[in-house]
Amino acid sequence: MHLPNHHARRRFLQFLAASPLLTRYEAFAAEVEESLGSKIKDPSEVINVFEMQQLAGEKIPASHWGYLSSGTDGDGTLHANQTGYSRFQIRPRRLVNVATIDTRINFLGATAATPIMLSPIGSCAAFHGDAETGAARASAAKDAWMTISTQASDPIEQVMEARAGKGMWFQLYSTNVWDNTVKLLQRAEQAGCSTVCFTIDLPGGRNTETQELWTRQDERFCEECHYDGKQKPMFEGLARSGLVDPALTWDVIKRMKEATRMNVVIKGLEVAEDAEAAVAAGADGIIVSNHGGRATDTGRGTIECLPEVVKAVNGRVPVMVDGGVRRGTDVFKALAIGASGVGIGRPYCWGLGAFGQAGVERVIDLLNRELAICMRGSGTVSLAAINDSYLIDTGHRNEDYLRER
C-alpha cells in the first residue's frame, strides 16, 4: 500500500485550494504546491481544525480521503451543515465575572469535562493505524465522551478498554436480520456501553459522488482492506445480513428496549414531527443529525433543524446535534439553541489522520479552548447559563462563511 504519487498529490492540493469546504488562506491558495506538513511537525503547532484538515489530506490515501470527505449527491447538505451556523449571531454580555467557567455535562449519565463528543465514524483504520482505539485513548485523556460505530475497525471491547473506565456509547445500524440486531445490542451492553445511538437516516443508501471521484485517483491495490468476505469486528460470527432494514417503523424502539437495558437514543432526526414520534415511542434522547451531510441531500444544515426539534421535545428528553461543527462558537450556538451537547466527526478524524492519537487530542483541545473563549467573551460561566437570549437568528446564511473562518 502506498500514498498517491506526486501528480495525484498536486491534484489533491489544487482541489483543496478551490474547495468551498475548506477555509481558504490567501497564502495557501497562492502556494498550493507547498505542503503544510513540511512546516508543521507537531500537533501542538496546529492552530485550528482547518489546518488539521489540510495536514490529514496530505497523509490519508485518496480513496480513504474521499470516503471521509464525501457528502451525498453534490455535497450541498455537507456545505449547509457549516454555512448554517452563519445564520446565527452571538449577543454577548459584558462585565460578568467569568474568571471560572464550567463546561461539564451529564447526558443520560454520560459525564464529561466538555460538551464536545466524538461522534461515530466507521473504518477509522483507513485514516491511521491508531484507529478507534487511538481516538478512545485521546477522548479519555481529555475527558470527552465518545460513541463507537457499528462499522468500527477495532473490536468494541478493545476500544472500551482504551477508554480507561470512562464508558462509551454504541452507534447501531439495525440489520435486516433482527437476531443479528439483538446480538449487536447484547455485545455492546456486555462491553459496558450505557446507551445505544440508533441511526435511522439511511434507509435507502446514499449517493457519495465525491468519494467516487477520489477513488478514481487512488492507484493503490489494497487487498487487506477490501475483499469479498471481509467483515468488521462487530459482525464476526453473525449471519450475513444487510446493514440496515428499510422496513423499520417507530415500534423498533420498543423492541430495542425489550432487548437491552441500554438507553435508546435516536440519531438522524431533522424535523419536529419525528421528534414527537420518537418521544412518544419511548426514546431516551435525540441526536439531530444528517449523517454529516451524507444521508438525504436536503440542503438543510443540522443547526437549522435544531430549533424545531428542541421546541417539539420541550425538555422531555435531552437533545444533541452533530454536523458542521468546526469552531467553539459553533458549539456555543448549538448550546444556546437548546442542545445538551454536540458531536464532532470529521474534525477528530483529521487529527487522527494527521498525527494519530495526539492529533485527536489536539483537535479536542482546540475546540475546547475556542468554546471557553466564546463563553467568557459572551458572559456565560456555565453551560446551563447559555440560552437563546444569546443568539439572533438572521434567517440568512453567509455563503462566504467557510472562507472567513
Secondary structure, DSSP 8 states (H G I E B T S, - for coil): -----HHHHHHHHHHHHH-TTS---HHHHHTTTS-GGGT--SGGG--SHHHHHHHHHHHS-HHHHHHHH--STTSHHHHHHHHGGGGEEE----S---SS-B--EEETTEEES-SEEE---S-GGGT-TTHHHHHHHHHHHTT--BEE-TT-SS-HHHHHHHTTTS--EEEE---SSHHHHHHHHHHHHHHT--EEEEE-S-TT----HHHHHHHHT-----TTT--TT---GGGTTS----S--TT--TTHHHHHHHH-SSEEEEEEE-SHHHHHHHHHTT-SEEEE--TTTTSS-----HHHHHHHHHHHHTTSS-EEEESS--SHHHHHHHHHHT-SEEEESHHHHHHHHHHTHHHHHHHHHHHHHHHHHHHHHHT--BGGG--GGGEEE-S---TTHHHH-
